[in-house]
Amino acid sequence: MAIHENLLGGPPPTHLPDDPEPRELLAGGTAPADVAAKYPTSSLAWAQLADEAFERGSVVESYAYARTGYHRGLDALRRSGWKGHGPVPWEHEPNRGFLRALHALARAAGAIGEQEEYERCTQFLKDSSPTAAQTLG
């Protein structure tokens, strides 16, 4: 892996370790609830559960799934040396579960009128990964 010098003086990007099993199960069509039950630390499984719940109009359920994925992701980020701020690049695929859960949490918070959390999570997503913020909308 190439090491890039951070010329802005901020913290280095955080790259979560790869955990391909949940991603492969989800890509193969395994139900996100089954993946979350087998791999409860997978932010990606929780993010997919949040997306599915939101799409069917179950906004509070989506919020709960997204919050679980978000907190599982924060735990993983901290274990990977993240100090509460700094880049979490979308380009590093293992980071996408956390970023998707963060986006889903912002979306659900906005839908239930939790404006402060919506704004905080939206800004957190932009600060963590402008690419994720743009990609996820």
C-alpha positions in Angstrom: 0.0 0.0 0.0 1.4 3.4 -0.9 2.0 5.9 1.9 1.1 9.5 1.1 2.4 12.4 3.1 -0.4 14.6 4.5 0.6 18.1 3.5 -2.2 19.7 5.4 -1.0 18.5 8.7 -4.2 16.8 9.7 -4.6 13.2 10.9 -3.8 10.4 8.4 -6.7 8.7 6.6 -8.2 5.7 8.6 -8.5 2.5 6.7 -10.6 -0.2 8.3 -9.4 -3.7 8.1 -11.0 -5.8 5.3 -13.7 -8.2 6.4 -14.8 -9.8 3.1 -17.2 -12.4 4.4 -20.2 -10.2 5.2 -19.6 -8.2 2.0 -19.5 -11.4 -0.1 -22.6 -12.8 1.5 -24.5 -9.6 0.9 -23.3 -9.4 -2.7 -24.4 -13.0 -3.2 -27.9 -12.2 -2.1 -27.9 -13.3 1.6 -30.5 -11.3 3.5 -28.9 -8.5 5.4 -30.7 -9.6 8.7 -29.0 -13.0 8.3 -25.6 -11.4 7.7 -26.1 -9.0 10.7 -27.0 -12.0 12.9 -23.9 -13.8 11.8 -21.6 -10.8 11.7 -23.1 -8.2 14.2 -20.0 -6.0 13.9 -20.6 -5.5 10.1 -21.6 -1.9 9.6 -22.4 -2.8 6.0 -25.1 -5.3 7.0 -26.7 -2.8 9.3 -26.5 -0.1 6.6 -28.3 -2.4 4.2 -31.0 -3.1 6.8 -31.4 0.6 7.3 -31.7 1.2 3.5 -34.3 -1.5 3.1 -36.4 -0.3 6.1 -36.2 3.3 4.8 -37.3 2.2 1.3 -40.4 0.5 2.7 -41.3 3.5 4.8 -40.2 2.2 8.2 -38.2 5.3 9.1 -37.9 4.6 12.9 -36.6 1.0 12.1 -34.2 2.5 9.6 -32.9 4.9 12.2 -32.3 2.1 14.7 -30.5 -0.1 12.1 -28.4 2.9 11.0 -27.5 3.9 14.5 -26.3 0.3 15.2 -24.2 0.3 12.1 -22.8 3.8 12.9 -21.8 2.7 16.4 -20.3 -0.5 15.2 -18.3 1.5 12.7 -17.1 4.0 15.3 -15.9 1.1 17.4 -14.0 -0.3 14.4 -12.5 3.1 13.6 -11.2 3.6 17.1 -9.6 0.2 17.1 -7.9 1.2 13.8 -6.4 4.3 15.4 -9.0 7.0 14.5 -9.0 9.8 17.1 -12.5 11.2 16.5 -11.7 13.2 13.3 -9.9 12.9 10.0 -10.5 11.3 6.7 -12.3 7.9 6.3 -11.9 7.5 2.6 -14.8 6.0 0.6 -12.2 4.7 -1.9 -11.2 2.1 0.7 -14.0 -0.4 0.3 -14.0 -1.6 4.0 -14.8 1.9 5.1 -18.0 2.0 3.0 -20.2 0.2 5.6 -19.5 2.8 8.2 -20.0 5.7 5.7 -23.2 4.2 4.4 -24.5 3.7 8.0 -23.6 7.3 8.8 -25.5 8.5 5.7 -28.5 6.3 6.6 -28.5 7.8 10.1 -28.5 11.3 8.8 -31.3 10.5 6.3 -33.5 8.8 9.0 -32.8 11.6 11.5 -33.9 14.2 9.0 -37.0 12.1 8.2 -38.1 12.0 11.8 -37.4 15.7 12.4 -34.2 15.2 14.5 -32.6 18.3 12.8 -29.6 18.6 15.0 -28.5 15.0 14.5 -29.3 15.3 10.8 -27.0 18.3 10.5 -24.2 16.7 12.7 -24.2 13.4 10.7 -24.4 15.2 7.4 -21.4 17.3 8.3 -19.5 14.3 9.7 -20.0 12.4 6.4 -18.7 15.4 4.4 -15.7 15.8 6.7 -15.0 12.1 6.7 -15.3 11.6 3.0 -16.4 14.2 0.5 -16.6 11.4 -2.1 -19.0 9.4 0.1 -21.2 12.5 0.7 -21.4 13.1 -3.1 -21.8 9.4 -4.0 -24.5 8.7 -1.4 -26.4 12.0 -1.9 
